[in-house]
């Protein structure tokens, strides 16, 4: 699956976890997934850890190390991208 980043702008999200009571903060960056069989890319948001730079403009693939099994034994994804070409 190809992921496209069209802008480096991000929006900040922060708050307090309702269960933990701990503060959290991260950035969200708009990205587009080019899905097989779909004529247009699908927009979604990537979480960028606070203090990390946003992804640059360009095309990416999902890092295979991003896939894991969560505490409920479901296949999950913590999105880390590998650049194909970055401007």
C-alpha positions as CSV (number, residue, x, y, z in Angstrom):
1,X,0.0,0.0,0.0
2,X,1.3,3.4,-0.9
3,X,0.9,6.3,1.5
4,X,1.1,9.9,0.2
5,X,1.9,13.0,2.2
6,X,0.9,16.2,0.5
7,X,1.7,18.7,3.3
8,X,3.9,18.9,6.3
9,X,1.4,20.8,8.4
10,X,0.1,19.1,11.6
11,X,-2.5,19.8,14.2
12,X,-1.8,19.3,17.9
13,X,-3.9,17.1,20.1
14,X,-3.6,16.9,23.8
15,X,-5.6,16.1,26.9
16,X,-5.7,13.9,29.9
17,X,-6.4,10.1,29.8
18,X,-9.7,9.3,31.4
19,X,-8.5,6.0,32.9
20,X,-4.9,6.9,33.7
21,X,-5.3,10.6,34.5
22,X,-2.0,11.2,32.7
23,X,-1.5,14.1,30.3
24,X,-0.9,13.2,26.6
25,X,0.2,15.2,23.6
26,X,0.8,14.3,20.0
27,X,0.5,15.8,16.5
28,X,-1.8,14.6,13.7
29,X,-0.7,14.8,10.0
30,X,-3.1,14.2,7.1
31,X,-2.1,11.4,4.8
32,X,-3.7,9.5,1.9
33,X,-3.8,5.7,1.4
34,X,-3.8,4.5,-2.2
35,X,-5.9,1.4,-1.8
36,X,-6.0,-1.4,-4.4
37,X,-9.2,-1.2,-6.5
38,X,-10.1,2.3,-5.4
39,X,-9.9,5.1,-8.0
40,X,-8.9,7.8,-5.5
41,X,-6.8,7.8,-2.4
42,X,-8.5,7.7,1.0
43,X,-7.7,10.4,3.5
44,X,-6.6,9.5,7.1
45,X,-4.6,11.0,9.9
46,X,-1.2,9.8,11.2
47,X,-0.2,10.3,14.8
48,X,3.2,11.9,15.1
49,X,4.9,11.6,18.6
50,X,5.3,15.0,20.2
51,X,8.7,16.5,19.4
52,X,9.1,14.4,16.3
53,X,9.1,16.1,12.9
54,X,6.2,15.5,10.5
55,X,6.7,13.3,7.5
56,X,8.0,15.2,4.4
57,X,5.9,15.5,1.2
58,X,6.2,12.4,-0.9
59,X,5.2,8.7,-1.2
60,X,5.8,6.1,1.5
61,X,5.2,2.4,2.3
62,X,4.3,1.1,5.7
63,X,7.3,-0.2,7.7
64,X,6.8,-4.0,8.2
65,X,7.9,-3.5,11.8
66,X,4.7,-1.4,12.4
67,X,2.5,-4.5,12.6
68,X,2.1,-6.2,16.0
69,X,-0.4,-8.2,18.1
70,X,-2.1,-6.0,20.8
71,X,-3.1,-7.0,24.3
72,X,-6.4,-8.3,23.0
73,X,-4.6,-10.6,20.5
74,X,-5.8,-8.4,17.6
75,X,-3.5,-7.5,14.7
76,X,-2.6,-3.9,15.1
77,X,-0.6,-1.2,13.4
78,X,1.6,1.6,14.9
79,X,2.2,3.6,11.7
80,X,5.8,4.0,10.8
81,X,6.5,4.9,7.2
82,X,9.5,4.2,4.9
83,X,10.0,6.9,2.2
84,X,9.8,5.9,-1.5
85,X,10.5,9.5,-2.7
86,X,10.4,12.6,-0.5
87,X,10.5,16.3,-1.7
